[in-house]
Structure formats: structure tokens, C-alpha cells
């Protein structure tokens, strides 16, 4: 009896095979470890209060946030609509557009889902 391997996280093809400690997709050539797969599926992005977030949610900022590189500040209570969850740089896991400021990334620890 063979163990079923997870599909490729890049192209979602189910033809993955084991090569040493890695899993390999023959269709796109992507390589990943089984431990990576297990940790990614269990980790959901949550707000400051532990509520899971999803693409398209509306969130409210819970702390004044200085915008790096400018004198602008995102004030407490600012509503941010239609967020996108992303794997951003430095822990910034929300892509969004804020009225009056523009496109930016936020950390989920400074927002709450509304």
C-alpha cells in the first residue's frame, strides 16, 4: 500500500513524487518538503483577537500606524475594505488600499475583522 502524496502547491497537479526528503512536481518542477506542506495547511491568518481572516473581508485598524517613508498616519478606527491575504515582507500579511493613502501592506496583528 502506498501513501498518497499531496498535490503540488504551485500548479496543483497530483503527480508529485518523493526525491529524498523533498517532494517534486514533474509538471512544473517545483520542489517542497513534506514538513512545509503540513505547516502551511495548518496556519491561518488571524486578526488581533484570533478571528480568521479571508480575502475580501473588511477590517478596522486598532492602533495608529505610521506610514514608513512619509508623514502620513493610519488612524485608529480606519476601515479597510476588500483586503487580500498575502505573504508579504516582514510579517505584513494583508494587501489593501486605504482611502487617502493608497495601496499598502498591513500586519494582521493591528486589525480586527468587522
Biopython code that builds the backbone (N, CA, C, O; Angstrom):
import numpy as np
from Bio.PDB.StructureBuilder import StructureBuilder

atoms = [
    (1, "UNK", "N", (0.844, -1.183, 0.000)),
    (1, "UNK", "CA", (0.000, 0.000, 0.000)),
    (1, "UNK", "C", (0.889, 1.245, 0.000)),
    (1, "UNK", "O", (1.805, 1.351, 0.815)),
    (2, "UNK", "N", (0.626, 2.179, -0.900)),
    (2, "UNK", "CA", (1.430, 3.388, -0.988)),
    (2, "UNK", "C", (0.698, 4.549, -0.337)),
    (2, "UNK", "O", (-0.531, 4.617, -0.357)),
    (3, "UNK", "N", (1.469, 5.457, 0.238)),
    (3, "UNK", "CA", (0.888, 6.657, 0.850)),
    (3, "UNK", "C", (0.582, 7.666, -0.252)),
    (3, "UNK", "O", (1.360, 7.812, -1.195)),
    (4, "UNK", "N", (-0.537, 8.356, -0.137)),
    (4, "UNK", "CA", (-0.860, 9.369, -1.134)),
    (4, "UNK", "C", (-0.108, 10.647, -0.803)),
    (4, "UNK", "O", (-0.065, 11.076, 0.350)),
    (5, "UNK", "N", (0.468, 11.234, -1.802)),
    (5, "UNK", "CA", (1.234, 12.465, -1.636)),
    (5, "UNK", "C", (0.349, 13.662, -1.939)),
    (5, "UNK", "O", (-0.562, 13.564, -2.761)),
    (6, "UNK", "N", (0.604, 14.791, -1.286)),
    (6, "UNK", "CA", (-0.216, 15.983, -1.538)),
    (6, "UNK", "C", (0.043, 16.542, -2.932)),
    (6, "UNK", "O", (1.115, 16.322, -3.495)),
    (7, "UNK", "N", (-0.929, 17.265, -3.499)),
    (7, "UNK", "CA", (-0.710, 17.881, -4.812)),
    (7, "UNK", "C", (0.300, 19.019, -4.712)),
    (7, "UNK", "O", (0.572, 19.531, -3.626)),
    (8, "UNK", "N", (0.846, 19.402, -5.847)),
    (8, "UNK", "CA", (1.826, 20.486, -5.919)),
    (8, "UNK", "C", (1.179, 21.801, -5.469)),
    (8, "UNK", "O", (0.097, 22.136, -5.951)),
    (9, "UNK", "N", (1.812, 22.557, -4.555)),
    (9, "UNK", "CA", (1.239, 23.830, -4.123)),
    (9, "UNK", "C", (1.291, 24.915, -5.196)),
    (9, "UNK", "O", (0.580, 25.914, -5.092)),
    (10, "UNK", "N", (2.116, 24.736, -6.222)),
    (10, "UNK", "CA", (2.232, 25.724, -7.298)),
    (10, "UNK", "C", (1.188, 25.510, -8.388)),
    (10, "UNK", "O", (0.416, 26.418, -8.699)),
    (11, "UNK", "N", (1.163, 24.302, -8.974)),
    (11, "UNK", "CA", (0.279, 24.054, -10.117)),
    (11, "UNK", "C", (-0.888, 23.127, -9.781)),
    (11, "UNK", "O", (-1.756, 22.897, -10.623)),
    (12, "UNK", "N", (-0.917, 22.595, -8.560)),
    (12, "UNK", "CA", (-1.991, 21.725, -8.053)),
    (12, "UNK", "C", (-2.094, 20.400, -8.800)),
    (12, "UNK", "O", (-3.143, 19.756, -8.761)),
    (13, "UNK", "N", (-1.041, 19.986, -9.471)),
    (13, "UNK", "CA", (-1.005, 18.702, -10.165)),
    (13, "UNK", "C", (-0.793, 17.604, -9.124)),
    (13, "UNK", "O", (-0.072, 17.813, -8.148)),
    (14, "UNK", "N", (-1.403, 16.451, -9.317)),
    (14, "UNK", "CA", (-1.331, 15.374, -8.327)),
    (14, "UNK", "C", (-0.314, 14.299, -8.674)),
    (14, "UNK", "O", (-0.428, 13.172, -8.192)),
    (15, "UNK", "N", (0.670, 14.615, -9.490)),
    (15, "UNK", "CA", (1.671, 13.644, -9.909)),
    (15, "UNK", "C", (2.977, 13.768, -9.136)),
    (15, "UNK", "O", (4.013, 13.308, -9.615)),
    (16, "UNK", "N", (2.956, 14.374, -7.955)),
    (16, "UNK", "CA", (4.177, 14.594, -7.174)),
    (16, "UNK", "C", (4.829, 13.270, -6.793)),
    (16, "UNK", "O", (4.151, 12.258, -6.610)),
    (17, "UNK", "N", (6.142, 13.293, -6.677)),
    (17, "UNK", "CA", (6.890, 12.114, -6.239)),
    (17, "UNK", "C", (7.942, 12.538, -5.232)),
    (17, "UNK", "O", (8.312, 13.710, -5.149)),
    (18, "UNK", "N", (8.423, 11.552, -4.458)),
    (18, "UNK", "CA", (9.434, 11.816, -3.441)),
    (18, "UNK", "C", (10.821, 11.681, -4.045)),
    (18, "UNK", "O", (11.099, 10.763, -4.817)),
    (19, "UNK", "N", (11.688, 12.622, -3.673)),
    (19, "UNK", "CA", (13.098, 12.556, -4.060)),
    (19, "UNK", "C", (13.904, 12.923, -2.828)),
    (19, "UNK", "O", (14.138, 14.099, -2.552)),
    (20, "UNK", "N", (14.320, 11.915, -2.099)),
    (20, "UNK", "CA", (14.999, 12.153, -0.825)),
    (20, "UNK", "C", (14.002, 12.703, 0.182)),
    (20, "UNK", "O", (12.948, 12.108, 0.402)),
    (21, "UNK", "N", (14.331, 13.844, 0.798)),
    (21, "UNK", "CA", (13.449, 14.465, 1.776)),
    (21, "UNK", "C", (12.462, 15.442, 1.145)),
    (21, "UNK", "O", (11.627, 16.017, 1.843)),
    (22, "UNK", "N", (12.552, 15.633, -0.168)),
    (22, "UNK", "CA", (11.699, 16.598, -0.859)),
    (22, "UNK", "C", (10.606, 15.915, -1.658)),
    (22, "UNK", "O", (10.719, 14.745, -2.022)),
    (23, "UNK", "N", (9.547, 16.665, -1.925)),
    (23, "UNK", "CA", (8.518, 16.262, -2.873)),
    (23, "UNK", "C", (8.741, 17.086, -4.133)),
    (23, "UNK", "O", (9.053, 18.273, -4.045)),
    (24, "UNK", "N", (8.585, 16.475, -5.305)),
    (24, "UNK", "CA", (8.867, 17.135, -6.572)),
    (24, "UNK", "C", (7.663, 16.993, -7.496)),
    (24, "UNK", "O", (7.048, 15.929, -7.568)),
    (25, "UNK", "N", (7.331, 18.070, -8.199)),
    (25, "UNK", "CA", (6.264, 18.049, -9.193)),
    (25, "UNK", "C", (6.905, 17.903, -10.575)),
    (25, "UNK", "O", (7.703, 18.754, -10.968)),
    (26, "UNK", "N", (6.574, 16.847, -11.319)),
    (26, "UNK", "CA", (7.181, 16.672, -12.635)),
    (26, "UNK", "C", (6.633, 17.641, -13.684)),
    (26, "UNK", "O", (7.255, 17.834, -14.729)),
    (27, "UNK", "N", (5.481, 18.250, -13.418)),
    (27, "UNK", "CA", (4.868, 19.142, -14.392)),
    (27, "UNK", "C", (5.520, 20.529, -14.395)),
    (27, "UNK", "O", (5.847, 21.063, -15.456)),
    (28, "UNK", "N", (5.709, 21.117, -13.191)),
    (28, "UNK", "CA", (6.259, 22.478, -13.132)),
    (28, "UNK", "C", (7.666, 22.525, -12.537)),
    (28, "UNK", "O", (8.323, 23.565, -12.594)),
    (29, "UNK", "N", (8.137, 21.410, -11.964)),
    (29, "UNK", "CA", (9.485, 21.357, -11.414)),
    (29, "UNK", "C", (9.609, 21.905, -10.001)),
    (29, "UNK", "O", (10.717, 21.995, -9.472)),
    (30, "UNK", "N", (8.489, 22.274, -9.378)),
    (30, "UNK", "CA", (8.531, 22.833, -8.023)),
    (30, "UNK", "C", (8.942, 21.755, -7.023)),
    (30, "UNK", "O", (8.490, 20.614, -7.116)),
    (31, "UNK", "N", (9.804, 22.119, -6.060)),
    (31, "UNK", "CA", (10.240, 21.217, -5.001)),
    (31, "UNK", "C", (9.837, 21.793, -3.657)),
    (31, "UNK", "O", (9.974, 22.997, -3.437)),
    (32, "UNK", "N", (9.343, 20.956, -2.754)),
    (32, "UNK", "CA", (8.957, 21.392, -1.420)),
    (32, "UNK", "C", (9.089, 20.221, -0.465)),
    (32, "UNK", "O", (9.132, 19.067, -0.891)),
    (33, "UNK", "N", (9.155, 20.519, 0.833)),
    (33, "UNK", "CA", (9.286, 19.457, 1.830)),
    (33, "UNK", "C", (7.921, 19.128, 2.398)),
    (33, "UNK", "O", (7.018, 19.965, 2.392)),
    (34, "UNK", "N", (7.772, 17.921, 2.885)),
    (34, "UNK", "CA", (6.502, 17.489, 3.470)),
    (34, "UNK", "C", (6.198, 18.288, 4.736)),
    (34, "UNK", "O", (5.032, 18.536, 5.044)),
    (35, "UNK", "N", (7.244, 18.696, 5.476)),
    (35, "UNK", "CA", (7.032, 19.493, 6.688)),
    (35, "UNK", "C", (6.465, 20.864, 6.340)),
    (35, "UNK", "O", (5.601, 21.381, 7.048)),
    (36, "UNK", "N", (6.957, 21.457, 5.236)),
    (36, "UNK", "CA", (6.431, 22.745, 4.763)),
    (36, "UNK", "C", (4.954, 22.649, 4.472)),
    (36, "UNK", "O", (4.172, 23.522, 4.848)),
    (37, "UNK", "N", (4.579, 21.579, 3.799)),
    (37, "UNK", "CA", (3.176, 21.359, 3.423)),
    (37, "UNK", "C", (2.300, 21.286, 4.662)),
    (37, "UNK", "O", (1.225, 21.885, 4.697)),
    (38, "UNK", "N", (2.747, 20.558, 5.679)),
    (38, "UNK", "CA", (1.955, 20.400, 6.900)),
    (38, "UNK", "C", (1.822, 21.719, 7.646)),
    (38, "UNK", "O", (0.752, 22.016, 8.178)),
    (39, "UNK", "N", (2.880, 22.513, 7.697)),
    (39, "UNK", "CA", (2.813, 23.778, 8.433)),
    (39, "UNK", "C", (1.973, 24.816, 7.697)),
    (39, "UNK", "O", (1.304, 25.626, 8.338)),
    (40, "UNK", "N", (1.992, 24.812, 6.364)),
    (40, "UNK", "CA", (1.229, 25.792, 5.596)),
    (40, "UNK", "C", (-0.271, 25.543, 5.675)),
    (40, "UNK", "O", (-1.051, 26.495, 5.721)),
    (41, "UNK", "N", (-0.684, 24.290, 5.692)),
    (41, "UNK", "CA", (-2.112, 23.996, 5.713)),
    (41, "UNK", "C", (-2.722, 24.283, 7.079)),
    (41, "UNK", "O", (-3.923, 24.538, 7.165)),
    (42, "UNK", "N", (-1.925, 24.249, 8.158)),
    (42, "UNK", "CA", (-2.462, 24.479, 9.486)),
    (42, "UNK", "C", (-2.416, 25.934, 9.915)),
    (42, "UNK", "O", (-3.021, 26.282, 10.929)),
    (43, "UNK", "N", (-1.735, 26.785, 9.196)),
    (43, "UNK", "CA", (-1.565, 28.168, 9.618)),
    (43, "UNK", "C", (-2.536, 29.076, 8.875)),
    (43, "UNK", "O", (-2.417, 29.281, 7.667)),
    (44, "UNK", "N", (-3.497, 29.614, 9.619)),
    (44, "UNK", "CA", (-4.437, 30.559, 9.034)),
    (44, "UNK", "C", (-4.090, 31.953, 9.544)),
    (44, "UNK", "O", (-3.591, 32.100, 10.660)),
    (45, "UNK", "N", (-4.347, 32.957, 8.751)),
    (45, "UNK", "CA", (-4.069, 34.329, 9.157)),
    (45, "UNK", "C", (-5.254, 34.814, 9.989)),
    (45, "UNK", "O", (-6.406, 34.731, 9.563)),
    (46, "UNK", "N", (-4.949, 35.322, 11.184)),
    (46, "UNK", "CA", (-5.994, 35.795, 12.093)),
    (46, "UNK", "C", (-5.760, 37.255, 12.454)),
    (46, "UNK", "O", (-4.650, 37.771, 12.321)),
    (47, "UNK", "N", (-6.821, 37.912, 12.913)),
    (47, "UNK", "CA", (-6.695, 39.297, 13.356)),
    (47, "UNK", "C", (-6.126, 39.343, 14.771)),
    (47, "UNK", "O", (-5.719, 38.310, 15.303)),
    (48, "UNK", "N", (-6.093, 40.502, 15.375)),
    (48, "UNK", "CA", (-5.504, 40.681, 16.700)),
    (48, "UNK", "C", (-6.242, 39.901, 17.781)),
    (48, "UNK", "O", (-5.682, 39.646, 18.847)),
    (49, "UNK", "N", (-7.491, 39.517, 17.521)),
    (49, "UNK", "CA", (-8.292, 38.823, 18.509)),
    (49, "UNK", "C", (-8.491, 37.350, 18.183)),
    (49, "UNK", "O", (-9.286, 36.677, 18.839)),
    (50, "UNK", "N", (-7.777, 36.834, 17.174)),
    (50, "UNK", "CA", (-7.827, 35.426, 16.843)),
    (50, "UNK", "C", (-8.905, 35.027, 15.849)),
    (50, "UNK", "O", (-9.080, 33.838, 15.581)),
    (51, "UNK", "N", (-9.629, 35.986, 15.298)),
    (51, "UNK", "CA", (-10.658, 35.694, 14.307)),
    (51, "UNK", "C", (-9.992, 35.459, 12.952)),
    (51, "UNK", "O", (-9.199, 36.289, 12.509)),
    (52, "UNK", "N", (-10.301, 34.336, 12.281)),
    (52, "UNK", "CA", (-9.682, 34.080, 10.977)),
    (52, "UNK", "C", (-10.084, 35.129, 9.943)),
    (52, "UNK", "O", (-11.232, 35.571, 9.910)),
    (53, "UNK", "N", (-9.134, 35.519, 9.103)),
    (53, "UNK", "CA", (-9.378, 36.486, 8.040)),
    (53, "UNK", "C", (-9.421, 35.765, 6.694)),
    (53, "UNK", "O", (-8.813, 34.709, 6.522)),
    (54, "UNK", "N", (-10.152, 36.355, 5.742)),
    (54, "UNK", "CA", (-10.239, 35.801, 4.394)),
    (54, "UNK", "C", (-10.164, 36.944, 3.392)),
    (54, "UNK", "O", (-10.403, 38.102, 3.736)),
    (55, "UNK", "N", (-9.832, 36.610, 2.153)),
    (55, "UNK", "CA", (-9.813, 37.609, 1.087)),
    (55, "UNK", "C", (-11.188, 38.250, 0.967)),
    (55, "UNK", "O", (-12.207, 37.560, 1.011)),
    (56, "UNK", "N", (-11.216, 39.580, 0.813)),
    (56, "UNK", "CA", (-12.470, 40.306, 0.653)),
    (56, "UNK", "C", (-13.080, 40.806, 1.947)),
    (56, "UNK", "O", (-14.075, 41.530, 1.911)),
    (57, "UNK", "N", (-12.511, 40.440, 3.096)),
    (57, "UNK", "CA", (-13.037, 40.908, 4.387)),
    (57, "UNK", "C", (-12.831, 42.404, 4.555)),
    (57, "UNK", "O", (-12.006, 43.014, 3.875)),
    (58, "UNK", "N", (-13.596, 42.984, 5.473)),
    (58, "UNK", "CA", (-13.404, 44.369, 5.899)),
    (58, "UNK", "C", (-12.827, 44.333, 7.305)),
    (58, "UNK", "O", (-13.325, 43.613, 8.170)),
    (59, "UNK", "N", (-11.771, 45.115, 7.530)),
    (59, "UNK", "CA", (-11.136, 45.154, 8.841)),
    (59, "UNK", "C", (-11.043, 46.598, 9.328)),
    (59, "UNK", "O", (-11.145, 47.541, 8.543)),
    (60, "UNK", "N", (-10.849, 46.752, 10.628)),
    (60, "UNK", "CA", (-10.678, 48.059, 11.249)),
    (60, "UNK", "C", (-9.312, 48.097, 11.931)),
    (60, "UNK", "O", (-8.931, 47.151, 12.620)),
    (61, "UNK", "N", (-8.585, 49.180, 11.741)),
    (61, "UNK", "CA", (-7.264, 49.348, 12.355)),
    (61, "UNK", "C", (-7.457, 49.638, 13.839)),
    (61, "UNK", "O", (-8.297, 50.461, 14.202)),
    (62, "UNK", "N", (-6.680, 48.963, 14.712)),
    (62, "UNK", "CA", (-6.859, 49.116, 16.157)),
    (62, "UNK", "C", (-5.741, 49.920, 16.817)),
    (62, "UNK", "O", (-5.725, 50.057, 18.041)),
    (63, "UNK", "N", (-4.811, 50.450, 16.033)),
    (63, "UNK", "CA", (-3.694, 51.227, 16.573)),
    (63, "UNK", "C", (-3.249, 52.228, 15.520)),
    (63, "UNK", "O", (-3.251, 51.913, 14.330)),
    (64, "UNK", "N", (-2.866, 53.436, 15.941)),
    (64, "UNK", "CA", (-2.302, 54.398, 14.987)),
    (64, "UNK", "C", (-1.042, 53.790, 14.369)),
    (64, "UNK", "O", (-0.157, 53.313, 15.080)),
    (65, "UNK", "N", (-0.974, 53.814, 13.035)),
    (65, "UNK", "CA", (0.166, 53.235, 12.328)),
    (65, "UNK", "C", (0.833, 54.297, 11.474)),
    (65, "UNK", "O", (0.188, 54.898, 10.615)),
    (66, "UNK", "N", (2.111, 54.535, 11.699)),
    (66, "UNK", "CA", (2.865, 55.480, 10.873)),
    (66, "UNK", "C", (3.187, 54.806, 9.549)),
    (66, "UNK", "O", (3.566, 53.635, 9.515)),
    (67, "UNK", "N", (3.036, 55.546, 8.464)),
    (67, "UNK", "CA", (3.363, 55.030, 7.140)),
    (67, "UNK", "C", (4.836, 55.298, 6.903)),
    (67, "UNK", "O", (5.274, 56.448, 6.862)),
    (68, "UNK", "N", (5.594, 54.226, 6.747)),
    (68, "UNK", "CA", (7.042, 54.343, 6.593)),
    (68, "UNK", "C", (7.382, 55.140, 5.338)),
    (68, "UNK", "O", (6.834, 54.884, 4.266)),
    (69, "UNK", "N", (8.276, 56.092, 5.476)),
    (69, "UNK", "CA", (8.724, 56.886, 4.343)),
    (69, "UNK", "C", (7.884, 58.118, 4.077)),
    (69, "UNK", "O", (8.120, 58.822, 3.096)),
    (70, "UNK", "N", (6.906, 58.394, 4.931)),
    (70, "UNK", "CA", (6.092, 59.607, 4.758)),
    (70, "UNK", "C", (5.649, 60.099, 6.122)),
    (70, "UNK", "O", (5.932, 59.475, 7.145)),
    (71, "UNK", "N", (4.948, 61.227, 6.125)),
    (71, "UNK", "CA", (4.456, 61.778, 7.388)),
    (71, "UNK", "C", (3.005, 61.371, 7.654)),
    (71, "UNK", "O", (2.389, 61.858, 8.603)),
    (72, "UNK", "N", (2.460, 60.487, 6.827)),
    (72, "UNK", "CA", (1.069, 60.054, 6.976)),
    (72, "UNK", "C", (0.917, 59.070, 8.122)),
    (72, "UNK", "O", (1.855, 58.352, 8.469)),
    (73, "UNK", "N", (-0.287, 59.045, 8.712)),
    (73, "UNK", "CA", (-0.613, 58.108, 9.787)),
    (73, "UNK", "C", (-1.967, 57.481, 9.482)),
    (73, "UNK", "O", (-2.913, 58.180, 9.121)),
    (74, "UNK", "N", (-2.058, 56.159, 9.629)),
    (74, "UNK", "CA", (-3.340, 55.467, 9.532)),
    (74, "UNK", "C", (-3.918, 55.479, 10.945)),
    (74, "UNK", "O", (-3.361, 54.865, 11.854)),
    (75, "UNK", "N", (-5.030, 56.176, 11.124)),
    (75, "UNK", "CA", (-5.607, 56.390, 12.452)),
    (75, "UNK", "C", (-6.389, 55.177, 12.949)),
    (75, "UNK", "O", (-6.858, 54.357, 12.159)),
    (76, "UNK", "N", (-6.519, 55.078, 14.271)),
    (76, "UNK", "CA", (-7.350, 54.051, 14.898)),
    (76, "UNK", "C", (-8.776, 54.189, 14.372)),
    (76, "UNK", "O", (-9.283, 55.303, 14.242)),
    (77, "UNK", "N", (-9.421, 53.075, 14.071)),
    (77, "UNK", "CA", (-10.793, 53.096, 13.604)),
    (77, "UNK", "C", (-10.939, 53.189, 12.095)),
    (77, "UNK", "O", (-12.058, 53.144, 11.584)),
    (78, "UNK", "N", (-9.832, 53.317, 11.369)),
    (78, "UNK", "CA", (-9.892, 53.375, 9.907)),
    (78, "UNK", "C", (-10.390, 52.035, 9.375)),
    (78, "UNK", "O", (-9.831, 50.986, 9.696)),
    (79, "UNK", "N", (-11.450, 52.075, 8.557)),
    (79, "UNK", "CA", (-11.973, 50.856, 7.954)),
    (79, "UNK", "C", (-11.249, 50.592, 6.641)),
    (79, "UNK", "O", (-11.051, 51.496, 5.828)),
    (80, "UNK", "N", (-10.860, 49.345, 6.452)),
    (80, "UNK", "CA", (-10.176, 48.921, 5.241)),
    (80, "UNK", "C", (-11.033, 47.825, 4.615)),
    (80, "UNK", "O", (-11.237, 46.766, 5.209)),
    (81, "UNK", "N", (-11.532, 48.095, 3.403)),
    (81, "UNK", "CA", (-12.426, 47.153, 2.735)),
    (81, "UNK", "C", (-11.670, 46.312, 1.723)),
    (81, "UNK", "O", (-10.646, 46.726, 1.180)),
    (82, "UNK", "N", (-12.200, 45.122, 1.483)),
    (82, "UNK", "CA", (-11.726, 44.239, 0.422)),
    (82, "UNK", "C", (-10.231, 43.930, 0.526)),
    (82, "UNK", "O", (-9.469, 44.184, -0.407)),
    (83, "UNK", "N", (-9.826, 43.381, 1.670)),
    (83, "UNK", "CA", (-8.419, 43.042, 1.868)),
    (83, "UNK", "C", (-8.047, 41.796, 1.068)),
    (83, "UNK", "O", (-8.908, 40.999, 0.696)),
    (84, "UNK", "N", (-6.749, 41.644, 0.813)),
    (84, "UNK", "CA", (-6.216, 40.428, 0.204)),
    (84, "UNK", "C", (-5.147, 39.883, 1.129)),
    (84, "UNK", "O", (-4.267, 40.624, 1.568)),
    (85, "UNK", "N", (-5.216, 38.605, 1.427)),
    (85, "UNK", "CA", (-4.195, 37.978, 2.253)),
    (85, "UNK", "C", (-2.995, 37.663, 1.378)),
    (85, "UNK", "O", (-3.136, 37.155, 0.265)),
    (86, "UNK", "N", (-1.821, 37.968, 1.889)),
    (86, "UNK", "CA", (-0.604, 37.794, 1.108)),
    (86, "UNK", "C", (0.520, 37.330, 2.019)),
    (86, "UNK", "O", (0.410, 37.388, 3.244)),
    (87, "UNK", "N", (1.578, 36.880, 1.418)),
    (87, "UNK", "CA", (2.779, 36.506, 2.153)),
    (87, "UNK", "C", (3.777, 37.628, 1.949)),
    (87, "UNK", "O", (4.713, 37.505, 1.159)),
    (88, "UNK", "N", (3.569, 38.731, 2.672)),
    (88, "UNK", "CA", (4.365, 39.926, 2.462)),
    (88, "UNK", "C", (5.686, 39.909, 3.190)),
    (88, "UNK", "O", (6.000, 38.974, 3.927)),
    (89, "UNK", "N", (6.444, 40.942, 2.977)),
    (89, "UNK", "CA", (7.765, 41.107, 3.563)),
    (89, "UNK", "C", (7.652, 41.585, 5.011)),
    (89, "UNK", "O", (6.843, 42.466, 5.302)),
    (90, "UNK", "N", (8.430, 41.034, 5.903)),
    (90, "UNK", "CA", (8.491, 41.489, 7.286)),
    (90, "UNK", "C", (7.225, 41.253, 8.092)),
    (90, "UNK", "O", (6.935, 42.025, 9.006)),
    (91, "UNK", "N", (6.468, 40.222, 7.789)),
    (91, "UNK", "CA", (5.263, 39.914, 8.555)),
    (91, "UNK", "C", (4.025, 40.653, 8.102)),
    (91, "UNK", "O", (2.966, 40.494, 8.709)),
    (92, "UNK", "N", (4.118, 41.451, 7.063)),
    (92, "UNK", "CA", (2.957, 42.154, 6.527)),
    (92, "UNK", "C", (2.157, 41.161, 5.697)),
    (92, "UNK", "O", (2.576, 40.790, 4.601)),
    (93, "UNK", "N", (1.011, 40.731, 6.209)),
    (93, "UNK", "CA", (0.267, 39.667, 5.544)),
    (93, "UNK", "C", (-1.074, 40.113, 4.966)),
    (93, "UNK", "O", (-1.885, 39.272, 4.580)),
    (94, "UNK", "N", (-1.319, 41.421, 4.902)),
    (94, "UNK", "CA", (-2.549, 41.945, 4.302)),
    (94, "UNK", "C", (-2.179, 42.996, 3.258)),
    (94, "UNK", "O", (-1.476, 43.961, 3.558)),
    (95, "UNK", "N", (-2.656, 42.800, 2.033)),
    (95, "UNK", "CA", (-2.542, 43.816, 0.983)),
    (95, "UNK", "C", (-3.862, 44.549, 0.941)),
    (95, "UNK", "O", (-4.919, 43.918, 0.970)),
    (96, "UNK", "N", (-3.826, 45.884, 0.872)),
    (96, "UNK", "CA", (-5.067, 46.649, 0.877)),
    (96, "UNK", "C", (-4.861, 48.019, 0.245)),
    (96, "UNK", "O", (-3.746, 48.415, -0.094)),
    (97, "UNK", "N", (-5.964, 48.719, 0.100)),
    (97, "UNK", "CA", (-5.938, 50.092, -0.404)),
    (97, "UNK", "C", (-6.711, 50.936, 0.609)),
    (97, "UNK", "O", (-7.876, 50.660, 0.895)),
    (98, "UNK", "N", (-6.058, 51.959, 1.145)),
    (98, "UNK", "CA", (-6.682, 52.813, 2.154)),
    (98, "UNK", "C", (-6.982, 54.167, 1.528)),
    (98, "UNK", "O", (-6.107, 54.784, 0.921)),
    (99, "UNK", "N", (-8.229, 54.632, 1.676)),
    (99, "UNK", "CA", (-8.628, 55.924, 1.126)),
    (99, "UNK", "C", (-7.740, 57.031, 1.681)),
    (99, "UNK", "O", (-7.522, 57.108, 2.890)),
    (100, "UNK", "N", (-7.234, 57.879, 0.810)),
    (100, "UNK", "CA", (-6.394, 58.991, 1.204)),
    (100, "UNK", "C", (-4.923, 58.649, 1.320)),
    (100, "UNK", "O", (-4.081, 59.544, 1.400)),
    (101, "UNK", "N", (-4.601, 57.358, 1.330)),
    (101, "UNK", "CA", (-3.204, 56.940, 1.463)),
    (101, "UNK", "C", (-2.771, 56.126, 0.248)),
    (101, "UNK", "O", (-1.710, 56.381, -0.321)),
    (102, "UNK", "N", (-3.574, 55.163, -0.149)),
    (102, "UNK", "CA", (-3.260, 54.341, -1.313)),
    (102, "UNK", "C", (-2.977, 52.909, -0.942)),
    (102, "UNK", "O", (-3.326, 52.459, 0.149)),
    (103, "UNK", "N", (-2.337, 52.185, -1.856)),
    (103, "UNK", "CA", (-2.030, 50.773, -1.662)),
    (103, "UNK", "C", (-0.930, 50.609, -0.624)),
    (103, "UNK", "O", (0.062, 51.338, -0.633)),
    (104, "UNK", "N", (-1.117, 49.646, 0.266)),
    (104, "UNK", "CA", (-0.109, 49.370, 1.278)),
    (104, "UNK", "C", (-0.308, 47.979, 1.845)),
    (104, "UNK", "O", (-1.279, 47.296, 1.518)),
    (105, "UNK", "N", (0.612, 47.566, 2.691)),
    (105, "UNK", "CA", (0.525, 46.287, 3.376)),
    (105, "UNK", "C", (0.407, 46.535, 4.871)),
    (105, "UNK", "O", (1.025, 47.453, 5.411)),
    (106, "UNK", "N", (-0.399, 45.700, 5.537)),
    (106, "UNK", "CA", (-0.593, 45.792, 6.981)),
    (106, "UNK", "C", (-0.251, 44.469, 7.637)),
    (106, "UNK", "O", (-0.263, 43.418, 6.995)),
    (107, "UNK", "N", (0.052, 44.533, 8.918)),
    (107, "UNK", "CA", (0.213, 43.308, 9.712)),
    (107, "UNK", "C", (-1.139, 42.977, 10.323)),
    (107, "UNK", "O", (-1.833, 43.867, 10.815)),
    (108, "UNK", "N", (-1.513, 41.716, 10.297)),
    (108, "UNK", "CA", (-2.824, 41.318, 10.809)),
    (108, "UNK", "C", (-2.951, 41.536, 12.322)),
    (108, "UNK", "O", (-4.068, 41.571, 12.839)),
    (109, "UNK", "N", (-1.857, 41.680, 13.025)),
    (109, "UNK", "CA", (-1.919, 41.897, 14.470)),
    (109, "UNK", "C", (-2.420, 43.293, 14.846)),
    (109, "UNK", "O", (-2.691, 43.548, 16.019)),
    (110, "UNK", "N", (-2.549, 44.211, 13.863)),
    (110, "UNK", "CA", (-3.017, 45.559, 14.134)),
    (110, "UNK", "C", (-4.411, 45.832, 13.578)),
    (110, "UNK", "O", (-4.812, 46.990, 13.457)),
    (111, "UNK", "N", (-5.152, 44.779, 13.240)),
    (111, "UNK", "CA", (-6.513, 44.965, 12.717)),
    (111, "UNK", "C", (-7.473, 44.010, 13.428)),
    (111, "UNK", "O", (-7.070, 43.018, 14.035)),
    (112, "UNK", "N", (-8.770, 44.357, 13.325)),
    (112, "UNK", "CA", (-9.806, 43.439, 13.776)),
    (112, "UNK", "C", (-10.848, 43.332, 12.690)),
    (112, "UNK", "O", (-11.154, 44.308, 12.007)),
    (113, "UNK", "N", (-11.381, 42.157, 12.537)),
    (113, "UNK", "CA", (-12.385, 41.905, 11.486)),
    (113, "UNK", "C", (-13.710, 42.537, 11.885)),
    (113, "UNK", "O", (-14.124, 42.445, 13.040)),
    (114, "UNK", "N", (-14.378, 43.182, 10.922)),
    (114, "UNK", "CA", (-15.687, 43.783, 11.201)),
    (114, "UNK", "C", (-16.768, 43.090, 10.410)),
    (114, "UNK", "O", (-17.939, 43.456, 10.511)),
]
sb = StructureBuilder()
sb.init_structure("model")
sb.init_model(0)
sb.init_chain("A")
sb.init_seg("    ")
for serial, (resi, resn, name, xyz) in enumerate(atoms, 1):
    if name == "N":
        sb.init_residue(resn, " ", resi, " ")
    sb.init_atom(name, np.array(xyz, "f"), 0.0, 1.0, " ", f" {name:<3s}", serial, name[0])
structure = sb.get_structure()
